[in-house]
Amino acid sequence: MAIAATDDDETIVKQILNHRTINLKRKNSHDFLVQFIDGSDCWLAYKDIKNNEALDKYLETLDSKSEVRKLFS
């Protein structure tokens, strides 16, 4: 079960839908669109989702030549 921290609450993550990048060379400049088990979604910074199984699964879906995938591998 994947959990993400959002402020003081923890919510179960269903999947990651997308990402956006400010600076390709820095992990901390990536945000991920997270969908929660209750159907809600929001953008979370990498630092808030970095140890989440859903992130690993999402990164696996990216092209192996993707700069984002390379950065997080």
C-alpha positions in Angstrom: 0.0 0.0 0.0 1.5 3.3 -1.1 1.2 6.3 1.2 2.1 10.0 0.6 2.5 12.7 3.1 0.4 15.8 2.6 0.9 18.3 5.4 0.1 16.4 8.6 -2.1 13.8 7.0 -1.1 10.6 5.1 -3.2 9.4 2.3 -3.1 6.2 0.2 -1.8 6.8 -3.3 -3.6 4.9 -6.1 -1.2 6.0 -8.9 0.9 8.8 -10.4 -0.7 10.3 -13.5 1.9 12.8 -14.8 4.9 14.9 -13.9 6.2 18.4 -14.5 9.7 19.6 -14.4 11.3 22.9 -13.5 15.0 21.8 -13.9 15.8 18.4 -15.5 19.1 18.1 -13.6 17.6 18.3 -10.1 15.3 15.7 -8.5 13.9 18.3 -6.1 12.5 20.4 -9.0 10.0 17.7 -10.1 6.3 17.6 -9.2 4.1 14.6 -9.7 0.3 14.5 -10.2 -0.8 12.0 -7.7 -4.2 10.3 -7.7 -5.4 9.1 -4.3 -7.5 6.1 -3.5 -10.5 8.3 -2.9 -10.3 9.6 -6.5 -8.9 13.0 -5.6 -5.6 14.2 -7.1 -3.0 16.9 -6.5 0.5 17.9 -7.5 3.1 16.8 -4.9 6.8 17.7 -4.9 9.3 14.9 -5.3 10.3 15.2 -1.6 6.8 14.3 -0.6 6.5 11.2 -2.9 10.1 10.0 -3.2 9.7 6.8 -1.2 6.5 5.7 -2.7 5.9 2.5 -4.7 3.6 4.4 -7.0 6.5 6.6 -8.1 8.6 3.6 -9.0 5.8 2.2 -11.1 5.2 5.5 -12.8 8.9 5.9 -13.7 8.9 2.4 -15.2 6.2 3.6 -17.7 8.4 6.3 -19.1 10.6 5.7 -22.1 13.9 4.3 -21.1 15.6 7.2 -22.8 13.6 9.8 -20.9 15.7 12.3 -19.0 13.4 12.1 -16.1 13.6 8.3 -15.9 17.4 8.4 -16.1 17.6 11.0 -13.3 15.5 8.9 -10.9 17.2 5.5 -11.8 
